[in-house]
Amino acid sequence: MLKVGQKAPDFALISDEGKNISLSDFKGNRALLFFYPKANTPG
């Protein structure tokens, strides 16, 4: 579990356009991440 002020670990996801994107791609910039559950799943 991360604590307030800790840096997030690098991770990679596939964008809605099918491209691989990693958090490190935004190094030096601010990034706002939204996580949504897949349709028809709990959570």
C-alpha positions as a printed Julia matrix, in Angstrom:
43×3 Matrix{Float64}:
   0.0    0.0     0.0
   1.33   3.41   -0.91
   1.43   6.18    1.64
   0.69   9.83    0.98
   3.7   11.42   -0.68
   5.18   8.17   -2.0
   5.88   7.87   -5.71
   3.71   5.44   -7.63
   5.46   2.39   -9.05
   5.8    2.25  -12.82
   3.08   0.27  -14.57
   1.84  -0.17  -18.12
  -1.66  -0.38  -19.58
  -3.21  -0.54  -23.02
  -4.95   2.68  -24.05
  -8.39   2.83  -25.62
  -6.51   3.24  -28.92
  -4.64  -0.05  -28.39
  -1.26   1.55  -27.58
   0.92   0.53  -24.65
   1.32   3.41  -22.21
   3.4    3.38  -19.04
   3.49   5.81  -16.17
   7.16   6.49  -16.93
   6.07   7.96  -20.3
   4.87  10.98  -18.31
   8.03  11.45  -16.23
   8.57  15.15  -15.55
   4.9   15.96  -16.23
   1.8   15.87  -14.12
  -0.59  13.02  -14.77
  -4.13  12.5   -13.57
  -5.31   8.9   -13.68
  -8.88   7.69  -13.65
  -9.59   4.0   -13.12
 -12.99   2.63  -14.02
 -14.25  -0.93  -13.56
 -15.04  -2.89  -16.68
 -18.7   -2.84  -17.68
 -20.89  -5.35  -15.88
 -18.37  -6.09  -13.13
 -18.64  -5.38   -9.42
 -16.62  -2.48   -8.12
